[in-house]
Amino acid sequence: MPTYPFLTDLVRALPATVPFVGPEALQRMRGRPFRARLGANESVFGPSPK
């Protein structure tokens, strides 16, 4: 694996892949619904002014 000196230890420790866990499964694991949730195509920045 190549070394990237500019990455933090936390980033280097992340796995190469992470399985997707759907929001409904996360809500079941937590035992309560999310107050708010962003979809994969949404952004906290809102629409582009362009």
PDB file of N, CA, C, O and CB in Angstrom:
ATOM      1  N   MET A   1       0.846  -1.174   0.000  1.00  0.00           N
ATOM      2  CA  MET A   1       0.000   0.000   0.000  1.00  0.00           C
ATOM      3  C   MET A   1       0.894   1.240   0.000  1.00  0.00           C
ATOM      4  O   MET A   1       1.863   1.302   0.756  1.00  0.00           O
ATOM      5  CB  MET A   1      -0.964  -0.004   1.223  1.00  0.00           C
ATOM      6  N   PRO A   2       0.576   2.232  -0.845  1.00  0.00           N
ATOM      7  CA  PRO A   2       1.403   3.441  -0.878  1.00  0.00           C
ATOM      8  C   PRO A   2       1.245   4.248   0.406  1.00  0.00           C
ATOM      9  O   PRO A   2       0.234   4.134   1.099  1.00  0.00           O
ATOM     10  CB  PRO A   2       1.039   4.306  -2.091  1.00  0.00           C
ATOM     11  N   THR A   3       2.229   5.049   0.711  1.00  0.00           N
ATOM     12  CA  THR A   3       2.200   5.908   1.893  1.00  0.00           C
ATOM     13  C   THR A   3       1.871   7.330   1.469  1.00  0.00           C
ATOM     14  O   THR A   3       2.422   7.848   0.497  1.00  0.00           O
ATOM     15  CB  THR A   3       3.552   5.859   2.652  1.00  0.00           C
ATOM     16  N   TYR A   4       0.973   7.948   2.209  1.00  0.00           N
ATOM     17  CA  TYR A   4       0.579   9.326   1.948  1.00  0.00           C
ATOM     18  C   TYR A   4       0.869  10.137   3.204  1.00  0.00           C
ATOM     19  O   TYR A   4       0.049  10.151   4.123  1.00  0.00           O
ATOM     20  CB  TYR A   4      -0.932   9.426   1.539  1.00  0.00           C
ATOM     21  N   PRO A   5       2.008  10.809   3.268  1.00  0.00           N
ATOM     22  CA  PRO A   5       2.410  11.501   4.497  1.00  0.00           C
ATOM     23  C   PRO A   5       1.469  12.636   4.917  1.00  0.00           C
ATOM     24  O   PRO A   5       1.457  13.020   6.086  1.00  0.00           O
ATOM     25  CB  PRO A   5       3.792  12.053   4.322  1.00  0.00           C
ATOM     26  N   PHE A   6       0.686  13.175   3.985  1.00  0.00           N
ATOM     27  CA  PHE A   6      -0.182  14.296   4.317  1.00  0.00           C
ATOM     28  C   PHE A   6      -1.467  13.862   5.013  1.00  0.00           C
ATOM     29  O   PHE A   6      -2.213  14.709   5.505  1.00  0.00           O
ATOM     30  CB  PHE A   6      -0.520  15.063   3.071  1.00  0.00           C
ATOM     31  N   LEU A   7      -1.739  12.559   5.065  1.00  0.00           N
ATOM     32  CA  LEU A   7      -2.956  12.068   5.711  1.00  0.00           C
ATOM     33  C   LEU A   7      -2.749  11.911   7.215  1.00  0.00           C
ATOM     34  O   LEU A   7      -1.658  11.564   7.669  1.00  0.00           O
ATOM     35  CB  LEU A   7      -3.389  10.729   5.095  1.00  0.00           C
ATOM     36  N   THR A   8      -3.794  12.168   7.971  1.00  0.00           N
ATOM     37  CA  THR A   8      -3.712  12.004   9.421  1.00  0.00           C
ATOM     38  C   THR A   8      -3.773  10.523   9.772  1.00  0.00           C
ATOM     39  O   THR A   8      -4.148   9.694   8.942  1.00  0.00           O
ATOM     40  CB  THR A   8      -4.851  12.780  10.131  1.00  0.00           C
ATOM     41  N   ASP A   9      -3.402  10.199  11.003  1.00  0.00           N
ATOM     42  CA  ASP A   9      -3.477   8.805  11.459  1.00  0.00           C
ATOM     43  C   ASP A   9      -4.901   8.276  11.369  1.00  0.00           C
ATOM     44  O   ASP A   9      -5.112   7.114  11.021  1.00  0.00           O
ATOM     45  CB  ASP A   9      -2.963   8.683  12.900  1.00  0.00           C
ATOM     46  N   LEU A  10      -5.881   9.125  11.682  1.00  0.00           N
ATOM     47  CA  LEU A  10      -7.277   8.705  11.618  1.00  0.00           C
ATOM     48  C   LEU A  10      -7.657   8.295  10.195  1.00  0.00           C
ATOM     49  O   LEU A  10      -8.274   7.250   9.990  1.00  0.00           O
ATOM     50  CB  LEU A  10      -8.197   9.831  12.111  1.00  0.00           C
ATOM     51  N   VAL A  11      -7.291   9.110   9.229  1.00  0.00           N
ATOM     52  CA  VAL A  11      -7.614   8.803   7.832  1.00  0.00           C
ATOM     53  C   VAL A  11      -6.880   7.544   7.383  1.00  0.00           C
ATOM     54  O   VAL A  11      -7.462   6.709   6.691  1.00  0.00           O
ATOM     55  CB  VAL A  11      -7.250   9.991   6.914  1.00  0.00           C
ATOM     56  N   ARG A  12      -5.631   7.395   7.758  1.00  0.00           N
ATOM     57  CA  ARG A  12      -4.864   6.198   7.377  1.00  0.00           C
ATOM     58  C   ARG A  12      -5.469   4.933   7.968  1.00  0.00           C
ATOM     59  O   ARG A  12      -5.339   3.857   7.385  1.00  0.00           O
ATOM     60  CB  ARG A  12      -3.407   6.333   7.828  1.00  0.00           C
ATOM     61  N   ALA A  13      -6.134   5.047   9.127  1.00  0.00           N
ATOM     62  CA  ALA A  13      -6.709   3.880   9.799  1.00  0.00           C
ATOM     63  C   ALA A  13      -8.048   3.443   9.198  1.00  0.00           C
ATOM     64  O   ALA A  13      -8.534   2.357   9.512  1.00  0.00           O
ATOM     65  CB  ALA A  13      -6.892   4.179  11.269  1.00  0.00           C
ATOM     66  N   LEU A  14      -8.645   4.264   8.348  1.00  0.00           N
ATOM     67  CA  LEU A  14      -9.932   3.897   7.759  1.00  0.00           C
ATOM     68  C   LEU A  14      -9.774   2.724   6.800  1.00  0.00           C
ATOM     69  O   LEU A  14      -8.762   2.621   6.106  1.00  0.00           O
ATOM     70  CB  LEU A  14     -10.550   5.097   7.029  1.00  0.00           C
ATOM     71  N   PRO A  15     -10.772   1.834   6.757  1.00  0.00           N
ATOM     72  CA  PRO A  15     -10.693   0.714   5.823  1.00  0.00           C
ATOM     73  C   PRO A  15     -10.847   1.205   4.379  1.00  0.00           C
ATOM     74  O   PRO A  15     -11.373   2.290   4.131  1.00  0.00           O
ATOM     75  CB  PRO A  15     -11.776  -0.338   6.151  1.00  0.00           C
ATOM     76  N   ALA A  16     -10.379   0.391   3.441  1.00  0.00           N
ATOM     77  CA  ALA A  16     -10.468   0.757   2.024  1.00  0.00           C
ATOM     78  C   ALA A  16     -11.910   0.789   1.549  1.00  0.00           C
ATOM     79  O   ALA A  16     -12.268   1.611   0.705  1.00  0.00           O
ATOM     80  CB  ALA A  16      -9.664  -0.218   1.169  1.00  0.00           C
ATOM     81  N   THR A  17     -12.731  -0.088   2.077  1.00  0.00           N
ATOM     82  CA  THR A  17     -14.149  -0.113   1.718  1.00  0.00           C
ATOM     83  C   THR A  17     -14.984  -0.254   2.983  1.00  0.00           C
ATOM     84  O   THR A  17     -14.546  -0.834   3.977  1.00  0.00           O
ATOM     85  CB  THR A  17     -14.455  -1.271   0.724  1.00  0.00           C
ATOM     86  N   VAL A  18     -16.192   0.286   2.925  1.00  0.00           N
ATOM     87  CA  VAL A  18     -17.135   0.197   4.040  1.00  0.00           C
ATOM     88  C   VAL A  18     -18.490  -0.181   3.441  1.00  0.00           C
ATOM     89  O   VAL A  18     -18.959   0.484   2.518  1.00  0.00           O
ATOM     90  CB  VAL A  18     -17.214   1.561   4.858  1.00  0.00           C
ATOM     91  N   PRO A  19     -19.123  -1.237   3.950  1.00  0.00           N
ATOM     92  CA  PRO A  19     -20.419  -1.602   3.388  1.00  0.00           C
ATOM     93  C   PRO A  19     -21.477  -0.533   3.682  1.00  0.00           C
ATOM     94  O   PRO A  19     -21.462   0.095   4.740  1.00  0.00           O
ATOM     95  CB  PRO A  19     -20.872  -2.956   3.942  1.00  0.00           C
ATOM     96  N   PHE A  20     -22.384  -0.340   2.738  1.00  0.00           N
ATOM     97  CA  PHE A  20     -23.463   0.622   2.918  1.00  0.00           C
ATOM     98  C   PHE A  20     -24.482   0.058   3.894  1.00  0.00           C
ATOM     99  O   PHE A  20     -24.907  -1.090   3.766  1.00  0.00           O
ATOM    100  CB  PHE A  20     -24.132   0.968   1.566  1.00  0.00           C
ATOM    101  N   VAL A  21     -24.869   0.868   4.864  1.00  0.00           N
ATOM    102  CA  VAL A  21     -25.945   0.508   5.790  1.00  0.00           C
ATOM    103  C   VAL A  21     -27.046   1.534   5.581  1.00  0.00           C
ATOM    104  O   VAL A  21     -26.846   2.729   5.797  1.00  0.00           O
ATOM    105  CB  VAL A  21     -25.451   0.473   7.302  1.00  0.00           C
ATOM    106  N   GLY A  22     -28.197   1.061   5.163  1.00  0.00           N
ATOM    107  CA  GLY A  22     -29.304   1.957   4.858  1.00  0.00           C
ATOM    108  C   GLY A  22     -29.807   2.704   6.083  1.00  0.00           C
ATOM    109  O   GLY A  22     -29.657   2.221   7.205  1.00  0.00           O
ATOM    110  N   PRO A  23     -30.407   3.882   5.881  1.00  0.00           N
ATOM    111  CA  PRO A  23     -30.883   4.685   7.005  1.00  0.00           C
ATOM    112  C   PRO A  23     -31.925   3.970   7.855  1.00  0.00           C
ATOM    113  O   PRO A  23     -31.965   4.159   9.071  1.00  0.00           O
ATOM    114  CB  PRO A  23     -31.455   5.975   6.497  1.00  0.00           C
ATOM    115  N   GLU A  24     -32.765   3.155   7.232  1.00  0.00           N
ATOM    116  CA  GLU A  24     -33.781   2.436   7.999  1.00  0.00           C
ATOM    117  C   GLU A  24     -33.128   1.454   8.962  1.00  0.00           C
ATOM    118  O   GLU A  24     -33.589   1.301  10.094  1.00  0.00           O
ATOM    119  CB  GLU A  24     -34.745   1.697   7.059  1.00  0.00           C
ATOM    120  N   ALA A  25     -32.062   0.787   8.530  1.00  0.00           N
ATOM    121  CA  ALA A  25     -31.340  -0.137   9.402  1.00  0.00           C
ATOM    122  C   ALA A  25     -30.669   0.617  10.551  1.00  0.00           C
ATOM    123  O   ALA A  25     -30.656   0.139  11.685  1.00  0.00           O
ATOM    124  CB  ALA A  25     -30.291  -0.928   8.598  1.00  0.00           C
ATOM    125  N   LEU A  26     -30.116   1.786  10.262  1.00  0.00           N
ATOM    126  CA  LEU A  26     -29.494   2.597  11.314  1.00  0.00           C
ATOM    127  C   LEU A  26     -30.531   3.050  12.339  1.00  0.00           C
ATOM    128  O   LEU A  26     -30.246   3.069  13.537  1.00  0.00           O
ATOM    129  CB  LEU A  26     -28.786   3.820  10.704  1.00  0.00           C
ATOM    130  N   GLN A  27     -31.721   3.413  11.886  1.00  0.00           N
ATOM    131  CA  GLN A  27     -32.786   3.818  12.802  1.00  0.00           C
ATOM    132  C   GLN A  27     -33.198   2.650  13.691  1.00  0.00           C
ATOM    133  O   GLN A  27     -33.432   2.832  14.886  1.00  0.00           O
ATOM    134  CB  GLN A  27     -34.002   4.348  12.019  1.00  0.00           C
ATOM    135  N   ARG A  28     -33.288   1.456  13.116  1.00  0.00           N
ATOM    136  CA  ARG A  28     -33.624   0.276  13.921  1.00  0.00           C
ATOM    137  C   ARG A  28     -32.546   0.005  14.953  1.00  0.00           C
ATOM    138  O   ARG A  28     -32.862  -0.323  16.097  1.00  0.00           O
ATOM    139  CB  ARG A  28     -33.816  -0.956  13.026  1.00  0.00           C
ATOM    140  N   MET A  29     -31.277   0.134  14.578  1.00  0.00           N
ATOM    141  CA  MET A  29     -30.176  -0.105  15.507  1.00  0.00           C
ATOM    142  C   MET A  29     -30.182   0.925  16.641  1.00  0.00           C
ATOM    143  O   MET A  29     -29.882   0.592  17.787  1.00  0.00           O
ATOM    144  CB  MET A  29     -28.831  -0.068  14.761  1.00  0.00           C
ATOM    145  N   ARG A  30     -30.525   2.179  16.317  1.00  0.00           N
ATOM    146  CA  ARG A  30     -30.569   3.238  17.324  1.00  0.00           C
ATOM    147  C   ARG A  30     -31.812   3.152  18.198  1.00  0.00           C
ATOM    148  O   ARG A  30     -31.817   3.626  19.334  1.00  0.00           O
ATOM    149  CB  ARG A  30     -30.513   4.592  16.654  1.00  0.00           C
ATOM    150  N   GLY A  31     -32.866   2.543  17.661  1.00  0.00           N
ATOM    151  CA  GLY A  31     -34.121   2.445  18.401  1.00  0.00           C
ATOM    152  C   GLY A  31     -34.983   3.687  18.310  1.00  0.00           C
ATOM    153  O   GLY A  31     -35.962   3.819  19.044  1.00  0.00           O
ATOM    154  N   ARG A  32     -34.630   4.598  17.420  1.00  0.00           N
ATOM    155  CA  ARG A  32     -35.420   5.819  17.233  1.00  0.00           C
ATOM    156  C   ARG A  32     -35.110   6.406  15.854  1.00  0.00           C
ATOM    157  O   ARG A  32     -34.033   6.173  15.304  1.00  0.00           O
ATOM    158  CB  ARG A  32     -35.119   6.864  18.364  1.00  0.00           C
ATOM    159  N   PRO A  33     -36.057   7.168  15.301  1.00  0.00           N
ATOM    160  CA  PRO A  33     -35.825   7.769  13.983  1.00  0.00           C
ATOM    161  C   PRO A  33     -34.870   8.955  14.061  1.00  0.00           C
ATOM    162  O   PRO A  33     -34.649   9.522  15.131  1.00  0.00           O
ATOM    163  CB  PRO A  33     -37.148   8.212  13.365  1.00  0.00           C
ATOM    164  N   PHE A  34     -34.315   9.317  12.920  1.00  0.00           N
ATOM    165  CA  PHE A  34     -33.491  10.517  12.827  1.00  0.00           C
ATOM    166  C   PHE A  34     -34.389  11.743  12.882  1.00  0.00           C
ATOM    167  O   PHE A  34     -35.514  11.707  12.384  1.00  0.00           O
ATOM    168  CB  PHE A  34     -32.643  10.515  11.527  1.00  0.00           C
ATOM    169  N   ARG A  35     -33.910  12.822  13.480  1.00  0.00           N
ATOM    170  CA  ARG A  35     -34.666  14.076  13.464  1.00  0.00           C
ATOM    171  C   ARG A  35     -34.679  14.677  12.066  1.00  0.00           C
ATOM    172  O   ARG A  35     -35.691  15.217  11.619  1.00  0.00           O
ATOM    173  CB  ARG A  35     -34.071  15.078  14.466  1.00  0.00           C
ATOM    174  N   ALA A  36     -33.558  14.579  11.390  1.00  0.00           N
ATOM    175  CA  ALA A  36     -33.428  15.077  10.022  1.00  0.00           C
ATOM    176  C   ALA A  36     -32.434  14.173   9.302  1.00  0.00           C
ATOM    177  O   ALA A  36     -31.550  13.584   9.923  1.00  0.00           O
ATOM    178  CB  ALA A  36     -32.964  16.585   9.992  1.00  0.00           C
ATOM    179  N   ARG A  37     -32.589  14.075   8.004  1.00  0.00           N
ATOM    180  CA  ARG A  37     -31.720  13.184   7.253  1.00  0.00           C
ATOM    181  C   ARG A  37     -31.489  13.756   5.859  1.00  0.00           C
ATOM    182  O   ARG A  37     -32.431  14.186   5.194  1.00  0.00           O
ATOM    183  CB  ARG A  37     -32.324  11.762   7.170  1.00  0.00           C
ATOM    184  N   LEU A  38     -30.241  13.759   5.424  1.00  0.00           N
ATOM    185  CA  LEU A  38     -29.905  14.177   4.065  1.00  0.00           C
ATOM    186  C   LEU A  38     -29.823  12.957   3.179  1.00  0.00           C
ATOM    187  O   LEU A  38     -29.255  11.938   3.570  1.00  0.00           O
ATOM    188  CB  LEU A  38     -28.577  14.964   4.032  1.00  0.00           C
ATOM    189  N   GLY A  39     -30.380  13.051   1.997  1.00  0.00           N
ATOM    190  CA  GLY A  39     -30.248  11.979   1.024  1.00  0.00           C
ATOM    191  C   GLY A  39     -28.891  12.067   0.348  1.00  0.00           C
ATOM    192  O   GLY A  39     -28.160  13.043   0.518  1.00  0.00           O
ATOM    193  N   ALA A  40     -28.564  11.041  -0.417  1.00  0.00           N
ATOM    194  CA  ALA A  40     -27.261  10.984  -1.080  1.00  0.00           C
ATOM    195  C   ALA A  40     -27.075  12.116  -2.077  1.00  0.00           C
ATOM    196  O   ALA A  40     -25.943  12.506  -2.362  1.00  0.00           O
ATOM    197  CB  ALA A  40     -27.093   9.654  -1.782  1.00  0.00           C
ATOM    198  N   ASN A  41     -28.151  12.642  -2.604  1.00  0.00           N
ATOM    199  CA  ASN A  41     -28.026  13.706  -3.602  1.00  0.00           C
ATOM    200  C   ASN A  41     -28.317  15.082  -3.006  1.00  0.00           C
ATOM    201  O   ASN A  41     -28.512  16.044  -3.749  1.00  0.00           O
ATOM    202  CB  ASN A  41     -28.967  13.441  -4.771  1.00  0.00           C
ATOM    203  N   GLU A  42     -28.348  15.189  -1.676  1.00  0.00           N
ATOM    204  CA  GLU A  42     -28.601  16.460  -1.023  1.00  0.00           C
ATOM    205  C   GLU A  42     -27.318  17.004  -0.394  1.00  0.00           C
ATOM    206  O   GLU A  42     -26.354  16.270  -0.176  1.00  0.00           O
ATOM    207  CB  GLU A  42     -29.697  16.306   0.038  1.00  0.00           C
ATOM    208  N   SER A  43     -27.331  18.296  -0.111  1.00  0.00           N
ATOM    209  CA  SER A  43     -26.157  18.935   0.462  1.00  0.00           C
ATOM    210  C   SER A  43     -26.592  19.950   1.510  1.00  0.00           C
ATOM    211  O   SER A  43     -27.652  20.563   1.383  1.00  0.00           O
ATOM    212  CB  SER A  43     -25.308  19.611  -0.635  1.00  0.00           C
ATOM    213  N   VAL A  44     -25.776  20.128   2.543  1.00  0.00           N
ATOM    214  CA  VAL A  44     -26.072  21.142   3.551  1.00  0.00           C
ATOM    215  C   VAL A  44     -25.857  22.548   2.995  1.00  0.00           C
ATOM    216  O   VAL A  44     -26.256  23.526   3.627  1.00  0.00           O
ATOM    217  CB  VAL A  44     -25.202  20.926   4.793  1.00  0.00           C
ATOM    218  N   PHE A  45     -25.228  22.663   1.817  1.00  0.00           N
ATOM    219  CA  PHE A  45     -24.941  23.962   1.226  1.00  0.00           C
ATOM    220  C   PHE A  45     -26.088  24.501   0.370  1.00  0.00           C
ATOM    221  O   PHE A  45     -26.042  25.656  -0.052  1.00  0.00           O
ATOM    222  CB  PHE A  45     -23.695  23.871   0.396  1.00  0.00           C
ATOM    223  N   GLY A  46     -27.108  23.696   0.107  1.00  0.00           N
ATOM    224  CA  GLY A  46     -28.235  24.141  -0.709  1.00  0.00           C
ATOM    225  C   GLY A  46     -27.874  24.161  -2.187  1.00  0.00           C
ATOM    226  O   GLY A  46     -26.784  23.735  -2.571  1.00  0.00           O
ATOM    227  N   PRO A  47     -28.799  24.660  -3.024  1.00  0.00           N
ATOM    228  CA  PRO A  47     -28.540  24.681  -4.459  1.00  0.00           C
ATOM    229  C   PRO A  47     -27.439  25.686  -4.827  1.00  0.00           C
ATOM    230  O   PRO A  47     -27.233  26.694  -4.152  1.00  0.00           O
ATOM    231  CB  PRO A  47     -29.823  25.014  -5.213  1.00  0.00           C
ATOM    232  N   SER A  48     -26.765  25.379  -5.891  1.00  0.00           N
ATOM    233  CA  SER A  48     -25.712  26.272  -6.385  1.00  0.00           C
ATOM    234  C   SER A  48     -26.326  27.568  -6.881  1.00  0.00           C
ATOM    235  O   SER A  48     -27.385  27.542  -7.508  1.00  0.00           O
ATOM    236  CB  SER A  48     -24.896  25.597  -7.511  1.00  0.00           C
ATOM    237  N   PRO A  49     -25.686  28.703  -6.616  1.00  0.00           N
ATOM    238  CA  PRO A  49     -26.225  29.972  -7.139  1.00  0.00           C
ATOM    239  C   PRO A  49     -26.117  30.048  -8.661  1.00  0.00           C
ATOM    240  O   PRO A  49     -26.751  30.899  -9.286  1.00  0.00           O
ATOM    241  CB  PRO A  49     -25.486  31.162  -6.509  1.00  0.00           C
ATOM    242  N   LYS A  50     -25.320  29.164  -9.258  1.00  0.00           N
ATOM    243  CA  LYS A  50     -25.200  29.153 -10.711  1.00  0.00           C
ATOM    244  C   LYS A  50     -26.403  28.463 -11.295  1.00  0.00           C
ATOM    245  O   LYS A  50     -26.513  28.339 -12.515  1.00  0.00           O
ATOM    246  CB  LYS A  50     -23.901  28.459 -11.166  1.00  0.00           C
TER     247      LYS A  50
END
